[in-house]
Amino acid sequence: MAPRDRAGHGEHRQGFTLLELLIALVIIGIIAAVAIPSYIHMVNKGHQVEAQRVLTSLAQTAEIYRFQNPNAAGGYAGMTIAQLQNLGWVNDSSWYPTVQIAATGNNDPPAAGWAAPPDGSGALGPWFKATATGNIGGAQADVWTVTNNAAPWNSNPSY
């Protein structure tokens, strides 16, 4: 007598049934639905750490500028991105290519439109403020800001 398959037919077949394949596909789909958004979120967080690194490095180089370039106005007056690059700062971020900086001298108030730093100091200068802008996949730009008296913070989160 010939061996019977699962359905009770006369010959033995090897392989998976359509139902078994569909169940496997459903399980893979559920795992992907959970894993992919989590993966994208972690990649974006990694990009934001890159913005923090770029701005922390800029802030450290700005302090070098301040002490190497005493001038009549004092502080950070006249500081530019090019001058910071001459001191060794490099924006090697591919996710936050736009970095802008504004600076004031000693005893100058913060420039118009600058929000007070998160520590609430609001004191007179010297001041500098730098922003790194990038798009890590959201509809709006992701903007990070640093001042001379505050760690980088996300001033316009994209997600």
C-alpha positions, 0 to 999 in steps of 0.5 A: 500500500502506498503512503498517504499524504496529510489530506489522505490522498494516495501518493506522498507529497513533500513541501508546505501547504498553502495555508502553512505558507500564508501563516508564515507570511502573516507572522513575518508581516507582523514582525516587520510592522513592529520592527521597521518603525522602531528601527527608523526611530532609532536611526533618527535618534542617531542622527540627532546625536550627530547634531549634538556632537557637531554643536558641542564641538562648535561650542568648544571651538568658540571658547578657543576663539574667545580666548585666542582673539581678545578684541575691543568688543570682547567676547565672541564679537566678529566670530564666524563659521570660517574663523572656527574652521580655521581653528579646526572645527569641521561640520562633517555631518551629512544630516545637518549640513546647515550650521549658522552662528551669531555672536555678540561682544561683552555686555551686549544683550542677546540679539533680537529674536534670540530666545533666552537660554534654557537655564534662564540666565538671560544675562548680558554678553558675551553671547553666541548662538549656533543652530544646525538644521537638517531633515531626518525624514520628517516633513519639517526641518529638525533644528538644534541650537546651542549657546555659550551657556547651554547644552544643545537642545532640539528647538524644532523637533521633526518627529 
